[in-house]
């Protein structure tokens, strides 16, 4: 392999093959009359490529500083293309590191409001017979749903639209009306035995319960007492307001 000494003066360009030890002539002498040749070479320290013109005499002179491998111009072109590709990869690999990160805590809050809803099924009595002495009983279901864990839930029942004289929230005297002067008395109770009247105060309402978040029920036990012999025939109705207290 021909070797030669390279002059110290040269023009440096950015290295496309950093880390490689490649030494190759870019343009070889075409004939023996040509006195100069242009070469591209890489110095082992610093990996900096140089373009340099050397004399033919220096081209063939042996030295232990650097070795030059004979290549054709086409081969050198391929090597330079490879070097540019490696340079691009090196720039990608040597890209800037990710930015530093900092953290903080974000407070998240909300609230749950205790609330209730209630629905009442109709209380429908059978026909009342003023001649017989029998009571007429019926039942209705109240369905209520309150926020889970809500304490002290009680349901009160109003006096109705046409209560009797002397009626109160604590002792309601409820009556149905036929839309005219006819009145038909009835009572609402807390239990199936129909002894405890269901009033419109907390003291006269069923015991408090705790909400579960699911639907809960309470039964209203109604009764039209016997002995109302002066009631005229007709259709009787009333409206009672059911209230959830919590």
C-alpha positions in Angstrom: 0.0 0.0 0.0 1.6 3.4 -1.0 2.3 5.7 1.9 3.4 9.4 2.0 4.0 12.4 4.2 1.3 15.1 4.3 2.3 18.8 4.4 1.3 20.7 7.6 -0.7 23.4 5.9 -4.2 22.4 4.9 -7.9 23.6 5.0 -10.1 22.0 7.6 -13.8 21.2 7.1 -16.5 19.7 9.5 -16.0 16.0 9.9 -18.7 13.8 8.3 -17.2 10.6 9.7 -16.4 11.4 13.3 -14.6 8.5 15.0 -13.5 6.9 11.7 -9.9 6.4 10.6 -10.3 6.6 6.9 -7.6 7.9 4.5 -8.2 8.0 0.8 -7.1 9.9 -2.2 -9.8 12.0 -3.8 -8.1 12.4 -7.2 -5.2 10.2 -8.1 -2.4 11.2 -10.5 -3.6 10.5 -14.0 0.0 10.1 -15.3 3.6 10.5 -14.2 3.8 14.0 -15.6 1.2 15.2 -13.1 3.0 16.8 -10.2 0.2 17.2 -7.7 -2.6 15.1 -6.3 -5.6 16.1 -4.1 -6.4 13.8 -1.1 -9.0 13.7 1.7 -7.8 12.3 5.0 -8.6 12.1 8.7 -6.2 12.7 11.4 -6.4 10.1 14.3 -6.4 12.9 17.0 -9.6 14.9 16.8 -11.1 13.1 13.8 -10.9 16.3 11.7 -10.9 15.8 7.9 -8.6 17.8 5.6 -8.5 18.5 1.9 -4.9 18.7 0.8 -2.7 18.9 -2.3 0.5 16.9 -2.1 3.3 16.5 -4.6 3.7 13.2 -6.4 7.1 12.8 -4.7 5.6 13.1 -1.3 2.8 10.7 -2.3 5.3 7.8 -2.8 7.6 8.6 0.1 7.3 6.2 3.1 6.6 7.6 6.5 5.2 6.3 9.8 2.9 9.3 10.4 -0.1 8.2 8.3 -1.0 5.7 5.6 -3.0 6.5 2.5 -5.1 3.9 0.8 -5.5 4.0 -3.0 -9.1 4.4 -4.0 -10.9 5.3 -7.2 -12.8 8.6 -7.5 -16.0 6.6 -7.5 -15.1 4.9 -4.3 -14.3 8.1 -2.6 -17.7 9.5 -3.6 -19.4 6.6 -2.0 -17.4 7.0 1.2 -18.3 10.7 1.4 -22.0 9.9 0.9 -21.7 7.4 3.7 -20.0 9.9 5.9 -22.8 12.5 5.4 -25.4 9.9 6.4 -23.5 9.0 9.5 -23.2 12.7 10.3 -27.0 13.0 10.2 -27.5 10.1 12.5 -24.9 11.5 14.9 -26.8 14.8 15.0 -30.0 13.0 15.8 -28.4 10.8 18.5 -26.6 13.8 20.0 -29.8 15.9 20.2 -30.5 17.9 23.3 -31.6 16.0 26.4 -35.2 16.3 27.7 -35.9 19.4 29.7 -35.9 19.1 33.5 -39.3 18.6 35.1 -41.0 20.1 38.2 -44.1 19.0 39.9 -46.9 20.5 42.0 -50.1 19.4 43.7 -53.4 20.3 42.3 -56.2 20.4 44.9 -59.5 18.8 43.8 -62.6 19.2 45.8 -66.4 18.9 45.7 -69.3 18.4 48.1 -72.3 16.1 48.3 -75.5 17.7 49.4 -78.0 15.7 51.5 -81.2 15.6 49.6 -84.4 13.5 49.3 -87.2 12.9 46.8 -90.6 11.3 47.6 -93.5 9.8 45.6 -96.9 8.7 46.9 -99.1 6.1 45.5 -102.8 6.9 45.7 -104.9 5.8 48.7 -108.0 4.2 47.2 -110.8 3.2 49.5 -113.5 0.8 48.4 -117.1 2.2 48.3 -118.5 3.2 51.7 -121.9 1.9 52.9 -123.7 4.2 55.3 -126.2 1.6 56.2 -123.7 -1.0 57.5 -121.5 -0.5 60.6 -118.2 -1.7 59.0 -115.0 0.3 58.6 -113.4 0.6 55.2 -109.6 0.2 55.2 -107.0 0.8 52.6 -103.2 1.2 52.3 -100.8 3.4 50.3 -97.1 3.3 49.8 -94.7 6.3 50.1 -91.4 5.8 48.3 -88.6 8.1 49.3 -84.9 8.2 48.3 -82.3 10.2 50.3 -78.6 10.6 50.1 -76.7 7.8 51.7 -76.1 8.4 55.4 -78.6 11.2 55.8 -79.8 10.9 59.4 -83.1 11.8 61.0 -85.5 11.2 58.0 -89.1 11.6 59.0 -92.3 11.9 56.8 -95.2 14.0 57.9 -98.7 14.0 56.4 -100.8 17.2 56.1 -104.3 17.7 57.3 -105.8 17.6 53.8 -107.8 20.2 52.0 -111.0 20.1 54.0 -110.2 19.2 57.6 -112.9 19.3 60.3 -113.2 22.1 62.8 -110.7 21.7 65.6 -108.2 19.8 63.4 -104.5 20.5 63.9 -101.1 19.2 62.6 -100.7 17.2 65.8 -104.3 15.9 65.7 -105.5 16.1 62.1 -109.3 15.5 61.5 -109.2 14.8 57.8 -112.2 14.7 55.5 -113.0 14.0 51.9 -115.4 16.2 50.0 -117.8 15.5 47.1 -117.2 19.0 45.7 -120.2 20.5 47.4 -121.3 20.2 51.0 -120.8 16.5 51.5 -118.0 15.4 53.8 -116.6 11.9 54.5 -114.2 11.6 57.5 -111.2 9.3 57.3 -108.0 8.7 59.3 -104.4 7.9 58.4 -102.3 5.7 60.7 -98.7 4.6 61.2 -99.3 0.9 61.7 -101.5 -1.9 60.5 -103.4 -1.9 63.9 -104.6 1.6 63.1 -104.2 3.1 66.6 -101.5 5.8 66.1 -102.6 8.6 63.9 -100.0 9.9 61.4 -99.8 13.6 61.9 -98.1 16.6 60.4 -95.5 17.1 63.2 -92.2 15.2 63.9 -93.7 14.1 67.2 -96.7 12.5 65.4 -94.7 11.0 62.5 -93.1 7.6 62.3 -89.6 7.2 63.9 -86.7 8.7 62.0 -84.6 6.5 59.7 -81.3 6.9 57.9 -81.0 7.3 54.2 -79.4 4.6 52.2 -79.0 6.2 48.8 -81.6 3.7 47.5 -85.4 3.8 47.4 -87.0 3.2 50.8 -90.7 2.8 51.5 -93.3 3.7 54.2 -96.8 2.4 54.4 -99.8 4.6 55.2 -102.8 2.8 56.7 -106.1 4.5 56.0 -109.5 4.0 57.5 -113.0 5.4 56.9 -114.7 4.8 60.2 -118.2 3.4 60.3 -121.3 5.3 61.6 -121.3 8.2 59.1 -124.9 7.7 58.3 -125.7 11.3 57.1 -123.2 11.3 54.2 -124.8 11.9 50.8 -124.0 9.6 47.9 -121.3 10.8 45.5 -117.6 10.6 44.8 -115.3 11.9 47.5 -111.7 13.0 47.2 -109.0 14.8 49.2 -105.3 15.7 48.8 -102.7 15.2 51.5 -99.2 16.6 51.3 -96.5 14.2 52.3 -93.3 15.9 53.4 -89.8 14.4 53.9 -88.0 16.0 56.9 -84.2 15.5 57.1 
